[in-house]
Structures are given as C-alpha cells and as structure tokens.
Amino acid sequence: MPSFSNGRSQEVAMLVPAMLCLVLIIVVPFALSVGFSFTDQRLMPRPIPTRFIGVTNYERMFADRLFWQAIGNTVLFTVLVVPFQLAISLTVAMALNAAIPFRGLFRTVAILPLLLPITVVVAIWAVLYRIPTGPLNAVYQLFAGSENYIDFIGGSDTAMVALVVLSAWATFPYQMLIYLAGLQDVPGDLYEAAELDGATAWQRFRFVTWPSLRNVNIFLLIITTIQALKLFTQVSVMTRGGPNGSTTTIIYYLFQQGFTSQKIGYASAISVFFFVAVTTIAVLQRVFLKNEGEA
C-alpha cells in the first residue's frame, strides 16, 4: 500500500509542471480575454479608466459587417485548403511508400518546405506570383501572349486561391509524414490477398488502404482544420487582408482590432467567439467521424 501511494504521488508530481504550463498558457489568457470582452479596455494606457460595458462588444461584433466578411473568408479558405492539402499529402505519401528508386532522397526533398520559416515560404511564393514577370506569369504568357498576365495577389478572384496553394505547399509535409507512418502500419498480407483476388489498384486503395487509415484521417482532418482556421502569417505578410478585404481572416481581423486599432475589449470578444467556435468544430468533427466509423 505505501508503495502504491508513493507511486501515485510521483505521478502527480510529474504532472504538476505540465498542468501549470497549461493553466498559464491557455486557461489564464482565456479567462483574461473573457473578462476584457466585457470592458472598453484599450491597448495603451489612457486617462479615462477602463469601464465595464456588459455585452456591448458582442452586440457590436455580431452587427459588424467586416467581422462576418472575415468569418466567410476563413470558412472559404478552410473548405478549400483542407481537402486539397490532405489529398496532396496522401498522394505524395503513397508515392514515397512505394518501392521507387532514390526513395530516401525524395523523402528528404519532400519535407523541405516544413523546414523553412513560413515568412520565407511566403517570400518565395511572392516572387512566383510577381506581376508581370514572375515565373508563373511567364508560363501563362507562353500560352496567352506576352501582354497578358494574372494578378494572383491583387485580384479579388485569385488572391484567396493563391493563399490556398501557398499554404497547402508550405505545410503538407507534416500531414504527409503522418500518412506515411500510417501506410507503413498497413499489413502487407492485406495487399497480397487483394491481389490474389484480382483487385485493381483503385480497389486496393478503396478497400484496404483507405479503411486502414481511418484513425489517421480523423486526426489529420481535425488538426488541419484548426490550422486553417488560424490562418494569419500568410495574410499579414502577403495580402494584408486585401484586395477589398477578400483575404481578411478572423485572426487577422482580431489582430487589426486589438493592435492596430488598440481595441483590446472588442478584440477579446472576437477571440472568445473564435475559441468557442474552433473548439465546437473540433468536437463535432470527432463525434461525427467516430459515430460514422461505428455505424
């Protein structure tokens, strides 16, 4: 009995530092955001003391057209980038899992985007998107004529697509590595049995590979969705929310309100809404996908 008690005490003692970090990094900032969201708190000190204003910030938020535009942009980006990025990651992972020459070299090259800081990645793609002489426009001009070009970043119809492609390329190696680990856990006997039954490559993927990756898909869908909803750096560095607010995301709008306009109270209300929304989406995804697998 004493040994069991000592063991439990040691486990609790080992958990304390981690729990303190969680409290300091997540719980305390969220509690402060909730408190500030009911005040007119400003970023810089001012002669007028901070006042409690109730739910005024939330009323303003739900009536704010720019807020809803940012929500729409964030949802659009997420809907576009998540399936695109996961499809690229799975395709590359399957190619690198196959018995191909120089497989180790290709695996090393494939993870290079993950090693670059996101600001460097954005700078690289800014050069690719450059008008009218960027590499992508140079290819386009081979077919459309030297006087034609596409304003990838400055066009309202193309800026969001440009961000989707950039973001998918920048972070797909992470999902690819997770898929690659999942593919290597699929028993080879299943593929051999499928081949003996005359299954085609598509049938082996549909009935062997895809079901075996179910837990991996659930994990990556949740993680990739959360990452997409938090889009900020690409917008801040490349488009600054333009043109005409077509790439302003909820995090970038929160940044503008909190640091540019110094409206900490209003920005806190937005952050509380965002936290609750992301948590709800993640929980619903987990429950729905779990129930779908059990059905």
N, C-alpha and C positions, 0 to 999 in steps of 0.2 A: 504493500500500500504506500509506504513512504516513497519508494522508487517511482511509482506512478505519479504521485503528487509532484515530485521533483521534475519529472519529465514534462508534465503539463506546465509547470512554472517556467521551464526553459523555453517551451514553445511560445508561451505568451510573451516572454521577454524578447524573443527574436522577432515577434510580430509588432512590437511597440514602435520601433523606428519607422517601419513601413506605414503603419497606421497614422503616425504623427505627420509623415510626409503627405499622405492623402488628405488629412484634415487641413494642413497648411496650404496645400496646392489647389485643392478642389473645394472643400467644404467652406473654409473661411472666405475665399474670394466670392463664392456664390452667395453666401449669406450677406456679405457687404453689398453685392450687386442688388440683391433683393431690397435691402434697406435703402440704398441710394435711389432706387427706382421710384420711391415714394417721396422724393425730395426734389428740390431745384438745384442740387449740388452742381458746382462749376469746377472745371479742372484747376484753374488758378485762383488763389485767394482773392476775395473782394470785400469791400466794406460792409455790404449787406450780408447778414448771417444766413446760412442755409435754412430754408423753411420746409416744413412738411406740407406737401400738396396733395396727398392722397393718391388717387388713381389717375391724376391728370396726365401723367406721362403715357400711361397705357391708352387713355382715350385719344390722345394726340397720335400715338403710334398707329392705332387702327384706322384713324382718319387720314393718315399721311399717304399720299399717292406715291411718293418716292419710295416709301417703305415697301409697299405692295409691288412696285416695279422691281425692287431688289429681290423680294421673295420669288417673283416669277422668273427672274434671271437665274437665281440659284437653283430653282427646281428644274428649269430647262437645261442648265449645264449638267446637273446630276443625271437627268434622264438620258442625256446624250453620251456623257463620258463613261458612265458605269458599264453598260453593256459593251461599248466599244473597247474600253480598256481591258475588261475581262476576256473578251474574245481574242484580242491580240495576245494577251498573256498566256492563255490556254494554247493557242496555235503555236506560239514560239516554244512553249514548254514541251509540247508533243514532238515538235521537230528536234529539239535538243535531247529528248529522251530516246529518240530513235538511234539506231546504230549507223551513224554517219561519220565520214572522215573528219578529222580535226574537231571532234565534238567538244573537247576540253577548251580549245581556242574559241570556238563560237560561244560557249557558255560564258567565258571571261568577257568577251566583247559585248554580250547581251546585257550584262549587269553594269556596264559603264555609265549609262545615264543616271543610275541610282547613286553613283559615287560623286556626281557633280552637284554643287550647291544649286538650289533652284534659281537663284539670281543669275548664275552663269548659264543655266539652261535657257532662261528667258532671253538673255542677251544673244545667245546663239540663234534662237528662233526669230528674234527681231531682225537679225541680218538676213535670214532666209526669207522673211516676209517683206523685206525692204522694197519700196517702190521708187522708180520703175525698173531698177536694175538688179533686184535681188535674185538669187538662184531660182526660186520658184517662179517668179515672173519671167525669168529668162527662158525657162522651159515652156511656159504658157505662150510666150511670144513666138516660139518656133512654129506654133500651130495657128495663132490668132493674128500674127503680124507684129512688127516691132513697135508700132504706135499704141498697141493695146496692152493693158496691164490690169491686175486685180489689186485693189487696196484692201489687203487682208485685215489690217488692223483698224483702218479708218472707216471702213464700210459697216453700216448698221447690220447688214445681212451676212457679213462674213466674219466680223470680229469675234462673235461667240464660237463659231466653228473653229477659228484659228486658236482660240484658247483651249477648246476641247482636244484638238490634235496635239498641241504643245503639252498639255497636262497628261494626256494618255501616254505620250512618249517618255515624259520625264519620270514617271513613277511606275510604269508597267513592270520593270524588273522585279519589284517586290512581290507582286502577285504571281509573276512567272516562277519565281523561286518556290513559292508555296505550292503552286500547281505541280512543279517538277518533283517536289518531295512527295506529293500525293500520288503522282503517276508511278513513282518507284515503289510505292506500297501496294500497288495493284498486283495480285498474284499472277505470275506468268502462265500458270495452269489454265486460268480462265480464257486467256487468248488462244492457247493451244486447243482447248476444247471447242472454242468458237470456230477456229479454222477447220478442225476436223468435221464440224457440222456444215461447212461450206459458207460460213458467214463472210460477207463482204467487209471492206474496211469501214464503211459507214455503219454497218450493223454491229461491228465490234466496238466502235466508238459509242453507239447509241445504247447498246445493251450490256456492255462490260465497263468501258471507261467512265462514261457519264454517271451511272449509278454509283460507282466506286468512289467518285469524287464528291458525293453529296455533302458530307460534312465540310469539306474544303470549300465548296461553293457557298455554303451558308456563311462561313467565317469571312470569306473574301467579299461577299455581297454586302455584309454589314460594315466591314472595315472600309471598303471602297466608297460606299455611300456616305459614311461620316466624313471621310477625307474630301469628297467632292463638295459636300455642304459647307466645308470650312474654307473654300477657295478664297485666297486673299493675295498672296505674293504676286502671282501672275498678273492679276488685275492691277495691283498697285504699281508694278514696275512697267508693264507694257501698255495698258489701255487707260489706266486711271479712271475706270468706270465708263468711259466713252466708247463709241460716239453716242451722244444724246442719252446717256445712261443705259445703253443697251447691254453693257457688261458689268454694271454695278451689282455686286452680290451683297448678301445680307451682312457678311463680315466686313466688307469694305465700307458699306454704308454705316455700320456701327463705328468703325474707325473714324470716318468723317465727322460723325456727330460727337464722338467722345473727345477726339484730339484736335481736329481741325476747328470745329465749332465750339469745343470745350464744354459741351452739354453732357456732363457726366450722368446726371439724373436720367435724361432721356436715353442715353446710350446704355445705361444699366437696365432700363426697361426692355430694350431690344435684346440685350444679352440674356436676360431671364427668359424671354419668349423663345429665343434660339435654343437655349439649353433644354427647355422643356420639349420643344419640337423635335430636336435631334434624338433625345432620349426616347420619346414616344415612337418615333420612326424605327429606331433600332430594336425596341422591344416588340413592336408589331411585326417586323421582319422576322425576328427569331421565332415568335409564336406561330406565325403563319407558315413558315418553312418547316418548322418542327411538326405541326399538325398535318401538313401536306405529305411529309415523309411517312407518318404513321398511318395515313389513310389507305 
